[in-house]
Amino acid sequence: MHLYQPVKISRETGYSLVEFMVAITISLIIMLALAIAWQSGFKTQQSQTDVSRLNETVRFSIDLLSREIKQAGLINTATTILNETSFCSTQPIGSSILGVNDPATINPAGAMTAGHLPSGATPILNKSDAIRVRYYGEDPNAGTTGATASTNLSQDCLGYPVIPGALVEDTMYVAADPNNNNEPALWCHTSNVNAAANSTLPMVAGVESLQLLYGEDISSPLDGIVDRYIPWQLVTNPDNILSVKVSVVARSPNPVALDNVTKTFYHFGGATAGVAGSVGSVLPYTDPTGGSSGTTFIPPANANEKMRLRLPPMSTEIAVRNFGFCQ
């Protein structure tokens, strides 16, 4: 019986260079697949988020304009010096709504000039319109039968409470926000003293173009029915404005569109053939200039801007509730 068994000594072996290269290649393919999947998921999430934010931008901007226009002409019913004729254009206070069509610049805090908002140092983007609404702070005791005051005080466009009986002017316009990489935004300036140093602020980021049409009653005698929708420069009597048609074009925060084709947006409908800047059939009037040139909006031509997602112009009609008896 042999108890001795020789030990086999094997040489140490490792991976060859070819095996290393194959392993690295497989790893790179797996990493590339993971990176593509992550990037695709990130892009999808970013697109969905931007679509949601874009919808919210339009909704908030129209809601803000709606609340402001509905408040135009509000008077303090507990003050005997104010009545239903206080906001007539022939009175010292003036009309409850002022506007300007396609201005290059405005002065949000300036006084009315020749029936329009004044020009100034604030550049307006994309020939957007601007509007100013004027109203009085509501008396806290109005509408109550006892000693308990109401808490439903009027608020300006920035959310500050308005002193009862104080005249306030809120001006809405579209301009670049220097504190947000010059992102276009819907701005508000208020004359409310409670706003103090924060009287001018961007309210809704992403708003690129704003156009307004004013529903005017031109019947004789007046019948309280809108006869035509016209830009501000064609309004014959601001006292007879019964509604305001608002149209907004907004853009997404990031370039998430699937193409970079230049698009043309027509506020209030398609353009009339052969007439640049016409606003389509919504305007029953003859205007040799083809209407307001700002009603046709073409986004900036650079690739990054063309890749911003934009919805078709969103519009709504807002009734002027507090119109006076100015006949």
C-alpha positions in Angstrom: 0.0 0.0 0.0 1.4 3.3 -1.1 0.7 6.1 1.3 2.6 8.7 -0.7 0.7 10.6 -3.4 2.5 13.2 -5.4 1.0 16.7 -5.3 0.1 18.2 -8.6 1.3 21.8 -8.9 -0.8 23.7 -11.4 0.3 27.1 -12.7 -1.7 30.1 -11.7 -3.9 31.3 -14.6 -5.8 34.6 -15.1 -8.0 36.4 -17.7 -6.5 37.1 -21.1 -6.6 40.5 -22.7 -9.3 39.3 -25.1 -11.5 38.3 -22.2 -11.0 41.6 -20.6 -12.0 43.4 -23.8 -15.1 41.3 -24.2 -16.1 42.0 -20.6 -15.6 45.7 -20.9 -17.5 45.8 -24.2 -20.5 43.9 -22.6 -20.4 46.3 -19.6 -20.4 49.4 -21.9 -23.4 48.0 -23.8 -25.3 47.5 -20.6 -24.4 50.9 -19.3 -25.4 52.5 -22.6 -28.7 50.7 -22.5 -29.3 51.9 -18.9 -28.3 55.5 -19.9 -30.7 55.5 -22.8 -33.5 54.2 -20.7 -32.8 56.8 -18.0 -32.6 59.6 -20.5 -35.8 58.5 -22.2 -37.6 58.3 -18.8 -36.2 61.7 -17.8 -37.3 63.3 -21.1 -40.8 61.8 -20.8 -41.1 63.0 -17.2 -39.8 66.5 -18.1 -42.3 66.7 -21.1 -45.2 65.6 -18.9 -44.2 68.1 -16.2 -43.8 70.9 -18.7 -47.2 70.2 -20.3 -48.8 70.4 -16.9 -47.0 73.6 -16.1 -48.0 75.0 -19.5 -51.6 74.3 -18.8 -51.4 75.9 -15.4 -49.7 78.9 -16.9 -52.6 79.5 -19.2 -55.2 78.8 -16.5 -53.6 81.1 -13.9 -53.1 84.0 -16.4 -56.7 83.9 -17.6 -58.0 83.5 -14.0 -56.0 86.5 -12.9 -57.2 88.7 -15.8 -60.7 87.5 -15.2 -60.7 88.5 -11.6 -59.2 91.9 -12.4 -61.7 92.7 -15.2 -64.7 91.6 -13.2 -63.5 93.9 -10.4 -63.3 97.0 -12.7 -65.7 99.7 -11.8 -66.4 98.5 -8.3 -67.5 101.4 -6.1 -67.8 101.8 -2.4 -71.5 101.7 -1.9 -71.4 103.1 1.6 -69.8 106.4 0.3 -72.4 109.0 -0.7 -70.0 110.8 -3.1 -69.8 107.7 -5.3 -72.6 106.4 -7.5 -73.2 104.5 -10.7 -71.8 107.4 -12.8 -68.5 107.7 -10.9 -66.6 105.7 -13.5 -68.0 107.4 -16.6 -65.4 108.7 -18.9 -66.8 112.2 -18.7 -66.3 112.3 -14.9 -63.0 113.4 -13.2 -62.3 109.9 -12.1 -62.5 108.5 -15.7 -63.5 105.1 -17.1 -63.0 101.9 -15.2 -61.0 100.2 -18.0 -58.1 101.7 -19.9 -56.0 100.0 -22.5 -53.3 100.3 -25.2 -52.9 98.2 -28.3 -49.5 96.7 -29.3 -47.4 99.1 -27.4 -43.6 99.0 -27.7 -43.2 100.3 -24.1 -45.5 101.4 -21.3 -45.3 103.2 -18.0 -47.4 101.0 -15.6 -47.6 103.7 -13.0 -48.3 106.6 -15.4 -51.5 108.5 -15.9 -53.6 108.0 -19.0 -52.5 109.9 -22.1 -55.0 110.7 -24.9 -57.2 107.8 -24.0 -54.4 105.2 -23.8 -51.9 103.9 -21.2 -48.8 106.0 -21.4 -45.5 104.9 -23.0 -42.5 104.6 -20.7 -39.4 102.6 -19.9 -40.9 99.1 -19.6 -40.5 97.2 -22.9 -43.5 95.1 -23.9 -42.9 91.7 -25.5 -44.3 90.6 -28.8 -46.6 93.5 -29.4 -48.8 92.3 -26.5 -51.7 94.5 -25.3 -51.9 96.0 -21.9 -54.9 96.8 -19.7 -55.6 98.8 -16.6 -58.6 98.3 -14.4 -59.8 100.8 -11.8 -61.9 100.3 -8.8 -62.6 101.3 -5.2 -61.9 99.3 -2.1 -65.1 97.9 -0.7 -66.4 99.2 2.6 -66.2 96.3 5.2 -69.6 97.2 6.5 -71.3 97.1 3.2 -74.0 94.5 2.9 -74.2 93.8 6.7 -77.2 94.5 8.9 -75.4 94.4 12.2 -72.2 95.7 13.8 -70.1 92.8 12.5 -67.9 93.9 9.7 -67.4 91.8 6.6 -64.0 90.1 6.0 -64.5 90.1 2.2 -62.3 93.1 1.5 -61.2 93.9 -2.0 -57.8 92.8 -3.1 -55.5 94.1 -5.8 -53.8 91.9 -8.4 -50.9 91.1 -6.1 -53.3 89.9 -3.3 -52.9 92.9 -1.0 -56.1 94.2 0.7 -57.4 97.5 -0.5 -58.3 100.2 2.0 -62.1 100.7 2.0 -63.0 103.7 -0.2 -59.5 104.0 -1.8 -59.2 104.2 -5.6 -56.8 101.5 -7.0 -55.5 101.0 -10.5 -54.1 97.6 -11.5 -52.1 97.4 -14.8 -51.5 94.1 -16.5 -48.9 93.6 -19.3 -46.3 91.1 -20.7 -42.6 91.8 -20.2 -39.4 89.9 -19.6 -38.4 89.0 -16.0 -34.8 90.0 -15.4 -34.7 87.9 -12.2 -35.7 84.7 -14.2 -33.3 84.7 -17.1 -35.6 87.2 -19.0 -38.4 84.7 -19.1 -41.5 86.3 -20.5 -44.2 86.8 -17.8 -47.5 88.4 -17.1 -46.8 91.3 -14.9 -49.0 93.4 -12.6 -48.5 96.9 -11.2 -50.9 98.2 -8.6 -51.3 101.7 -7.1 -52.5 100.2 -3.9 -50.6 101.8 -1.0 -50.6 98.5 0.9 -48.3 97.0 -1.8 -45.5 99.5 -0.8 -42.2 98.6 -2.5 -43.6 95.4 -4.1 -46.1 97.3 -6.3 -44.8 95.7 -9.6 -44.2 92.0 -9.7 -44.3 89.1 -12.3 -47.4 87.0 -11.7 -47.3 84.2 -14.2 -44.1 83.1 -15.9 -44.1 81.8 -19.4 -46.8 84.1 -20.9 -45.4 85.3 -24.3 -48.3 87.0 -26.0 -51.5 88.7 -24.7 -54.2 90.1 -26.9 -57.4 91.8 -25.9 -60.6 92.7 -27.7 -63.3 94.9 -26.2 -66.9 94.1 -26.7 -68.6 97.4 -27.3 -72.3 98.3 -27.5 -72.8 100.8 -30.3 -76.6 100.5 -30.7 -78.7 103.7 -30.6 -80.2 103.6 -28.1 -78.0 101.3 -26.2 -79.4 97.8 -25.7 -76.9 96.2 -23.4 -75.7 93.8 -26.2 -72.2 93.6 -27.6 -72.3 94.6 -31.2 -68.6 94.3 -32.1 -65.2 93.1 -30.7 -62.4 95.6 -31.4 -58.9 96.4 -30.3 -58.5 99.4 -27.9 -57.7 102.0 -30.5 -61.0 101.5 -32.2 -63.2 101.8 -29.1 -65.5 104.8 -29.5 -66.7 105.0 -25.9 -65.1 103.0 -23.1 -68.3 103.5 -21.1 -70.0 101.1 -23.4 -67.6 98.2 -23.0 -69.6 95.2 -21.8 -67.0 92.4 -22.0 -63.3 91.7 -22.8 -62.1 88.9 -24.9 -58.7 87.6 -23.8 -56.3 85.5 -25.7 -53.0 84.1 -24.3 -50.0 82.2 -25.8 -47.7 80.7 -23.3 -44.6 78.5 -23.6 -43.1 75.6 -21.7 -40.2 76.2 -19.3 -37.9 73.8 -21.2 -37.3 72.9 -24.9 -39.3 69.7 -24.9 -41.1 69.9 -28.2 -40.7 67.1 -30.7 -39.8 69.4 -33.6 -38.3 72.9 -34.2 -40.7 74.0 -37.0 -41.5 77.6 -36.9 -45.2 78.0 -36.1 -47.5 81.0 -36.5 -50.2 81.6 -33.9 -53.3 83.6 -34.6 -55.2 85.1 -31.7 -59.0 84.9 -32.0 -58.9 82.7 -35.1 -57.1 82.3 -38.5 -55.8 85.2 -40.5 -57.7 86.6 -43.4 -56.2 85.8 -46.7 -53.9 88.5 -48.0 -54.2 90.7 -44.9 -51.3 90.6 -42.5 -52.2 90.5 -38.9 -55.9 90.2 -39.4 -57.7 88.5 -36.6 -60.2 86.6 -38.7 -64.0 86.7 -38.6 -64.4 87.6 -34.9 -64.2 91.3 -35.8 -67.2 92.6 -37.6 -65.6 95.9 -38.7 -63.7 97.3 -41.6 -60.1 98.3 -40.7 -57.7 99.2 -43.6 -54.7 98.2 -41.4 -55.9 94.6 -41.1 -56.6 94.8 -37.4 -53.9 94.6 -34.7 -50.5 93.3 -35.9 -50.0 91.8 -32.5 -52.8 89.3 -33.1 -50.3 87.3 -35.2 -47.6 85.8 -33.0 -44.4 84.1 -34.4 -42.0 82.7 -31.8 -38.3 83.6 -31.8 -36.4 81.9 -34.6 -33.5 80.4 -32.6 -33.5 76.6 -32.1 -33.9 76.7 -28.4 -37.0 78.9 -28.5 -38.5 76.9 -31.4 -38.3 73.8 -29.3 -40.4 75.3 -26.5 -43.8 73.6 -26.4 -46.7 76.0 -27.1 -50.4 75.4 -27.1 -52.7 77.1 -29.6 -53.9 80.5 -28.3 -56.3 80.0 -25.4 -59.1 82.6 -25.2 -62.1 83.4 -23.1 -64.7 86.2 -22.8 -65.0 88.1 -19.5 -68.0 90.1 -18.7 -67.6 93.6 -17.3 -69.9 93.4 -14.2 -69.7 96.9 -12.8 -70.5 99.0 -15.9 -71.9 102.4 -15.1 -75.0 104.2 -16.3 -73.3 106.8 -18.5 -75.8 107.5 -21.2 
